[in-house]
Amino acid sequence: MTAMDKNVDPALWPLVEAFPPVAVSAETLHAFRAAMVELSVRPEASTHSDVRIEEVNVPGGGAAARSIRCLLFTPARNPPRGALLHVHGGGFVMGMPEMDVARNIELVRAAGCVILSVDYRLAPEHPHPAGLEDCHAALRWLAAQAQALQIPVARMGVIGESAGGGLAAALAMLTRNRGPVELACQVLVYPMLVPPRHSIDTSRPDPRSGRHIWTRDSNDYCWSAYMSDATVDAATIAGLAPDLEGLPPAFIAVGELDLFVHDNLAYSSRLLAAGCAVEAHLYPGAIHGFDRMVDAAVSQRYWRDLLAFLQRHLD
């Protein structure tokens, strides 16, 4: 058993012990992907009769994939109050909508919204901007289905965790520039915003951060897999984008010990300086992925903060 890090909230320590102390790399990626598939099991339909889950194939085209698999979550008993496009995490190189089914069911129940979770293409097989373009195509589809789903078009937002948070932030910029909708909000949960060579952590490393769950080694590999082209347009990477004006209200949540903490707080400040509404939350003793420990007090605090934000912006 690993000696407990005194900086970590003790309620979160089981998460540290459950996560393998192995970096994501070209050699380990296949094993990580396989483990995610094994753990991503949909619950029995009888456990969520109040939330319908449907697999849909969204048309893409152009820079997006020809067809994009998504999971659509809808309230079964009441008309939805809004909609969220959900982007899963996984360092841009792994993951699928199924890994967040339980959390999305609870979010539909609590926020009363429709959720479309995108199975976007992954690096290194499909480097940037493939995943981002898939997310934009899914958002276009969701907007086109607004009337059929009884969604008020003015109450659509994006939400993502980790790499999904980075993609959600980039999607908010892409949507500002291209449409098809004016987003009501963006929810960025410990978002992966900045390549390592541009990160505050690289120039001024924080010895307390990045020690658990998502480490510097994993982060370095995943960014290199995602940005295989050195000429990537900075305007499509949220943390590098020069223009943040006109973006929707943002909810940014990050743990005190997360590798991304300083970049997330810096992004919050940049959004504020650009005239955007920002609600930033820093959770003490919290590590990357802390919200997975749903019974921990810090995770429950995050959940209350998130629901209050969504109620203000989707109702």
C-alpha positions as CSV (number, residue, x, y, z in Angstrom):
1,M,0.0,0.0,0.0
2,T,1.3,3.4,-0.9
3,A,2.0,5.8,1.9
4,M,-0.8,8.4,2.1
5,D,0.0,11.8,0.8
6,K,-0.9,14.2,3.6
7,N,-2.0,16.8,1.2
8,V,-4.8,14.6,-0.3
9,D,-8.2,14.7,1.2
10,P,-8.4,11.3,3.0
11,A,-11.8,10.6,1.5
12,L,-10.2,10.6,-1.9
13,W,-7.3,8.2,-1.1
14,P,-9.2,5.1,-2.2
15,L,-9.2,6.6,-5.7
16,V,-5.4,6.9,-5.6
17,E,-5.0,3.3,-4.5
18,A,-7.5,2.0,-7.2
19,F,-5.7,3.8,-10.0
20,P,-2.6,1.9,-11.5
21,P,0.6,3.8,-10.9
22,V,1.5,3.4,-14.6
23,A,1.9,6.3,-17.1
24,V,-0.1,6.4,-20.3
25,S,2.4,5.8,-23.1
26,A,2.6,4.3,-26.6
27,E,3.5,1.0,-24.9
28,T,0.7,1.0,-22.3
29,L,-2.1,2.7,-24.3
30,H,-3.7,-0.5,-25.6
31,A,-3.9,-1.9,-22.0
32,F,-5.5,1.4,-20.7
33,R,-8.0,1.4,-23.6
34,A,-8.9,-2.3,-22.9
35,A,-9.4,-1.6,-19.2
36,M,-11.7,1.3,-19.9
37,V,-13.8,-0.9,-22.2
38,E,-14.0,-3.5,-19.5
39,L,-15.1,-1.0,-16.8
40,S,-17.6,0.9,-19.0
41,V,-20.7,-1.2,-18.5
42,R,-24.2,0.3,-19.0
43,P,-26.5,-0.2,-16.0
44,E,-29.7,-2.3,-16.4
45,A,-32.5,-0.3,-17.9
46,S,-34.7,-1.1,-14.9
47,T,-32.4,1.1,-12.7
48,H,-33.0,4.2,-14.8
49,S,-36.6,4.1,-16.0
50,D,-36.8,7.8,-15.6
51,V,-33.9,8.4,-18.0
52,R,-33.9,7.0,-21.6
53,I,-30.6,6.1,-23.2
54,E,-30.4,5.7,-26.9
55,E,-27.4,5.1,-29.2
56,V,-27.6,7.5,-32.2
57,N,-25.3,7.9,-35.2
58,V,-24.8,11.5,-36.0
59,P,-23.9,12.6,-39.6
60,G,-20.6,14.3,-39.9
61,G,-18.7,15.0,-43.0
62,G,-16.1,17.6,-43.9
63,A,-13.4,17.5,-41.3
64,A,-15.6,15.4,-39.0
65,A,-16.0,11.7,-39.3
66,R,-18.7,10.5,-41.8
67,S,-20.7,9.1,-38.9
68,I,-20.3,9.8,-35.2
69,R,-21.6,7.4,-32.5
70,C,-23.2,9.2,-29.6
71,L,-25.3,8.3,-26.5
72,L,-28.4,10.4,-26.1
73,F,-29.8,10.7,-22.6
74,T,-33.3,12.2,-22.2
75,P,-35.7,12.6,-19.2
76,A,-38.5,10.1,-19.6
77,R,-41.2,11.9,-17.5
78,N,-40.8,15.6,-17.9
79,P,-39.9,18.0,-20.8
80,P,-36.2,18.9,-20.7
81,R,-35.2,22.3,-19.4
82,G,-32.2,22.4,-21.7
83,A,-29.4,20.4,-23.2
84,L,-25.7,19.6,-22.8
85,L,-23.3,18.2,-25.3
86,H,-21.0,16.0,-23.2
87,V,-17.3,15.3,-24.1
88,H,-15.7,12.5,-22.2
89,G,-12.1,12.5,-20.8
90,G,-9.2,10.2,-21.4
91,G,-6.3,12.4,-22.4
92,F,-7.5,12.7,-26.0
93,V,-6.3,9.1,-26.6
94,M,-8.8,6.8,-24.8
95,G,-12.4,6.8,-23.4
96,M,-15.9,6.5,-24.7
97,P,-19.4,7.7,-23.7
98,E,-20.1,4.6,-21.7
99,M,-17.5,5.5,-19.1
100,D,-19.8,8.3,-17.9
101,V,-23.2,6.7,-18.2
102,A,-23.9,6.6,-14.4
103,R,-22.8,10.2,-14.0
104,N,-24.9,11.4,-17.0
105,I,-28.0,9.6,-15.7
106,E,-27.6,11.5,-12.4
107,L,-27.1,14.8,-14.2
108,V,-30.2,14.3,-16.3
109,R,-32.2,13.5,-13.1
110,A,-30.8,16.5,-11.2
111,A,-30.7,19.1,-13.9
112,G,-33.6,17.9,-16.0
113,C,-31.7,18.3,-19.2
114,V,-31.0,16.3,-22.4
115,I,-27.4,15.1,-22.7
116,L,-25.7,14.0,-25.9
117,S,-22.4,12.3,-25.2
118,V,-20.0,12.1,-28.1
119,D,-17.8,9.1,-29.1
120,Y,-15.3,11.4,-30.9
121,R,-12.2,10.0,-32.7
122,L,-9.1,9.5,-30.6
123,A,-5.4,10.3,-31.1
124,P,-2.8,9.1,-32.1
125,E,-4.8,7.5,-34.9
126,H,-6.8,10.7,-35.4
127,P,-4.9,13.7,-34.1
128,H,-6.2,17.2,-33.6
129,P,-8.6,18.6,-34.9
130,A,-10.4,15.3,-35.6
131,G,-12.0,15.0,-32.2
132,L,-12.9,18.7,-32.0
133,E,-14.6,18.5,-35.5
134,D,-16.6,15.4,-34.4
135,C,-17.8,17.3,-31.3
136,H,-18.9,20.3,-33.5
137,A,-20.8,18.0,-35.8
138,A,-22.6,16.4,-32.8
139,L,-23.5,19.9,-31.5
140,R,-24.9,20.8,-35.0
141,W,-27.1,17.7,-34.9
142,L,-28.3,18.4,-31.4
143,A,-29.3,22.0,-32.4
144,A,-31.1,20.6,-35.5
145,Q,-33.0,18.2,-33.2
146,A,-34.0,20.8,-30.7
147,Q,-37.6,21.0,-31.7
148,A,-38.0,17.2,-31.8
149,L,-36.4,16.9,-28.4
150,Q,-38.4,19.8,-27.0
151,I,-35.1,21.7,-26.2
152,P,-35.1,25.5,-26.0
153,V,-32.3,26.4,-28.4
154,A,-31.3,29.2,-26.1
155,R,-30.6,26.7,-23.3
156,M,-27.8,24.6,-24.8
157,G,-24.4,24.2,-23.3
158,V,-21.2,22.1,-23.4
159,I,-19.6,20.0,-20.6
160,G,-16.4,18.0,-20.4
161,E,-13.9,16.6,-18.0
162,S,-10.1,16.6,-18.4
163,A,-9.4,16.2,-22.1
164,G,-13.1,16.5,-22.6
165,G,-13.0,19.8,-20.8
166,G,-10.3,21.0,-23.1
167,L,-12.3,20.0,-26.1
168,A,-15.5,21.6,-24.6
169,A,-13.6,24.9,-24.2
170,A,-12.3,24.7,-27.8
171,L,-15.8,23.8,-28.9
172,A,-17.1,27.0,-27.3
173,M,-14.6,29.0,-29.3
174,L,-15.4,27.1,-32.5
175,T,-19.2,27.6,-32.0
176,R,-18.7,31.3,-31.3
177,N,-16.9,31.5,-34.7
178,R,-19.1,29.1,-36.8
179,G,-22.4,28.6,-35.0
180,P,-24.8,26.8,-35.2
181,V,-26.0,28.1,-31.8
182,E,-25.1,30.6,-29.2
183,L,-24.2,28.5,-26.2
184,A,-25.8,29.3,-22.9
185,C,-22.8,28.0,-20.9
186,Q,-19.6,25.9,-20.9
187,V,-18.7,23.5,-18.0
188,L,-15.0,22.7,-17.8
189,V,-14.1,20.1,-15.2
190,Y,-10.3,20.1,-14.5
191,P,-9.9,20.8,-18.2
192,M,-6.8,19.8,-20.2
193,L,-6.2,23.2,-21.8
194,V,-2.4,23.8,-22.4
195,P,0.3,21.7,-24.0
196,P,3.2,21.0,-21.6
197,R,5.6,23.3,-23.3
198,H,3.3,26.2,-22.7
199,S,2.1,25.2,-19.3
200,I,2.7,27.2,-16.1
201,D,3.6,23.8,-14.5
202,T,6.6,23.4,-16.9
203,S,8.0,26.9,-16.2
204,R,7.2,26.9,-12.5
205,P,6.6,23.3,-11.3
206,D,4.4,22.8,-8.2
207,P,5.7,19.8,-6.3
208,R,2.3,19.1,-4.8
209,S,0.4,18.8,-8.1
210,G,0.4,16.1,-10.7
211,R,1.4,13.3,-8.3
212,H,-1.7,11.2,-8.5
213,I,-4.0,9.9,-11.2
214,W,-2.9,12.2,-14.0
215,T,0.9,12.6,-14.0
216,R,3.3,14.7,-16.0
217,D,4.5,11.6,-17.9
218,S,1.0,10.7,-19.0
219,N,0.2,14.3,-19.9
220,D,3.4,14.7,-22.0
221,Y,2.6,11.6,-24.0
222,C,-1.1,12.4,-24.6
223,W,-0.4,15.9,-25.8
224,S,2.3,14.7,-28.2
225,A,-0.2,12.1,-29.6
226,Y,-2.9,14.7,-29.9
227,M,-0.8,17.4,-31.5
228,S,1.2,15.4,-34.0
229,D,1.5,18.5,-36.3
230,A,3.7,21.2,-35.0
231,T,1.7,23.7,-37.1
232,V,-1.6,23.3,-35.1
233,D,-3.6,26.5,-35.2
234,A,-3.3,28.0,-31.7
235,A,-6.9,29.3,-32.0
236,T,-8.2,25.7,-31.8
237,I,-6.4,24.9,-28.5
238,A,-8.3,26.7,-25.7
239,G,-5.3,27.5,-23.5
240,L,-3.4,29.0,-26.4
241,A,-6.2,30.9,-28.1
242,P,-5.4,34.6,-28.4
243,D,-9.1,35.7,-28.5
244,L,-11.5,34.8,-25.7
245,E,-14.0,37.5,-26.1
246,G,-17.6,36.6,-26.6
247,L,-17.5,33.2,-25.0
248,P,-20.4,31.8,-23.0
249,P,-20.4,31.9,-19.2
250,A,-17.9,29.3,-17.8
251,F,-17.9,27.0,-14.8
252,I,-14.4,25.8,-14.1
253,A,-13.7,23.2,-11.4
254,V,-10.3,21.9,-10.4
255,G,-8.7,20.3,-7.4
256,E,-5.9,22.0,-5.5
257,L,-3.5,19.1,-6.3
258,D,-4.5,18.6,-9.9
259,L,-1.7,18.9,-12.5
260,F,-3.8,21.4,-14.4
261,V,-4.6,23.7,-11.4
262,H,-2.4,26.7,-12.3
263,D,-3.3,26.6,-16.0
264,N,-7.1,26.3,-15.1
265,L,-6.9,29.3,-12.8
266,A,-4.9,31.3,-15.4
267,Y,-7.6,30.5,-18.0
268,S,-10.3,31.7,-15.6
269,S,-8.4,35.0,-15.3
270,R,-8.0,35.3,-19.0
271,L,-11.7,34.7,-19.5
272,L,-12.5,37.4,-16.9
273,A,-10.1,39.8,-18.6
274,A,-11.9,39.2,-21.9
275,G,-15.2,40.2,-20.4
276,C,-16.7,36.7,-20.0
277,A,-18.7,35.5,-17.0
278,V,-16.7,33.0,-15.0
279,E,-17.5,30.8,-11.9
280,A,-14.2,29.2,-10.8
281,H,-14.0,26.6,-8.1
282,L,-10.8,25.4,-6.4
283,Y,-11.4,22.3,-4.2
284,P,-8.9,21.8,-1.3
285,G,-7.2,18.4,-1.1
286,A,-8.7,17.3,-4.4
287,I,-6.8,15.4,-7.1
288,H,-7.6,14.8,-10.8
289,G,-10.8,12.9,-11.1
290,F,-11.9,13.6,-7.5
291,D,-15.6,13.8,-8.5
292,R,-15.5,10.0,-9.2
293,M,-15.6,9.5,-5.4
294,V,-19.2,10.6,-5.2
295,D,-19.6,10.0,-1.5
296,A,-16.7,12.3,-0.5
297,A,-17.7,15.6,0.9
298,V,-15.6,17.6,-1.5
299,S,-17.2,15.8,-4.5
300,Q,-20.7,16.5,-3.1
301,R,-19.8,20.1,-2.8
302,Y,-18.7,20.2,-6.4
303,W,-21.9,18.5,-7.4
304,R,-24.0,21.2,-5.6
305,D,-21.9,24.0,-7.2
306,L,-22.4,22.4,-10.7
307,L,-26.1,22.0,-10.3
308,A,-26.6,25.6,-9.1
309,F,-24.6,26.9,-12.1
310,L,-26.7,24.8,-14.6
311,Q,-29.9,25.9,-13.0
312,R,-29.0,29.5,-13.5
313,H,-27.9,29.1,-17.1
314,L,-30.2,26.3,-18.5
315,D,-33.5,27.2,-16.7
